[in-house]
Amino acid sequence: MAEVITNTNISDILAGDKPVMIDFWASWCGPCRMLAPTVDEIAAEYEGRVVVAKCNVDDADEVAVDFRIRNIPTLLFFKGGEMVNRLVGAVSKQEITSILDSLI
């Protein structure tokens, strides 16, 4: 199950020892709704190895501004608390897992 990012918990999530993937989305975004089942599948498949988190840009607007999210869906990938990759748009599961596999 994906963690939920808020304006107050982002630093705690990034401070862990596992790679982190954050899905920036909104309920009104069609491509975000298309990507959501894929993100949920990945969260289940990578449980214990990767932290998968979701950030609703309407609820956690400060986080979205901090990471300069201009388009959604956007996936950000972190290792050691540092952003190492970014995917924008409704991307394939293979594109996502390829990045995650390289971070594990």
N, C-alpha and C positions, 0 to 999 in steps of 0.2 A: 504494500500500500504506500502511496506517495505521501511524503510529508507536505504540510501546507506552510508556505512561506508567508510571514507577516512582516510588517515594518520593524518589529522588535526581535524576531528570532533568527534573522538571516545570518548574523555573525556566528551564532552557536552552530548552525547547520554547516557552515563552511569550515568551522574549526575542527571538525572531526578528522579521523585518519583515513576515511574512505573517499574515493572519488565521488563527486556530486554532479548530478545533472538537474538543472532547473528548467521547467517548462513554463514560460511566460504566456499566459492565455487570458481570454475573457469569454464570458458566457454568450455574448452577442457575436462572436467571431466564428464564422462558418468553418474556415480551415482549422481553427483550434478544436472545434467539435469533431472534425474528421480525424485529427491526430490523437485525441484523448484516449481512445481504446488502445492504440499502439503504446502510448506512454504507460498506461496501466499494465499492459502485458510485460513491458520491459521492467517495470517496478517489481512485478512478481518474479520474473525470471532472474533478475540480478539481486534479489533480496539477500542481504548479508554481505554483499560484495561492493555494492554501489548505493549511495543515497539518491533516490529519485524524489524530487520535490516539485511542487506546482505552485506558481505564483500568479494569482488573479491580479492583473494590472489595475483593476478598478478598486480592489481592496487594499493592495500594498503598493500604492502609487510611488512612495518614496524609494522603494527597492527598484522599481522599474526606471525611475529617473536616474538613480545611482549607476545602474548598468546600461544606461543610454538605450533603452528598448524603444525603438521607433516603429517596428512592425511586429505583429504577432500572427501566428505563433513564432516564438524565438526560443531555441534551446541553448542554454549556456552550460559548458562543461568545465569543472574545476578539479584540480589536483593540488593537494597541499595548500588549499585556500586561494590558489591563483587560477584565474580563468585561462584555460588553454585552448578552447575551441568554441565556435558559435555556429549554429545552423538556423536559418530563417526560412519560414514557410512550412508547408505540409510536406515534410521529407519522408523518405522511406524508412522502414524499420531497420533495414540493412545499413543505411547510412549512420543511423544512431548507434546500433550495436557495434559497428566497426570502430567508432570513436571510443565507446565505452571499453571494448576489449583492449584497446591500446593503452588505456589508463589503469587497468587492473594489474 
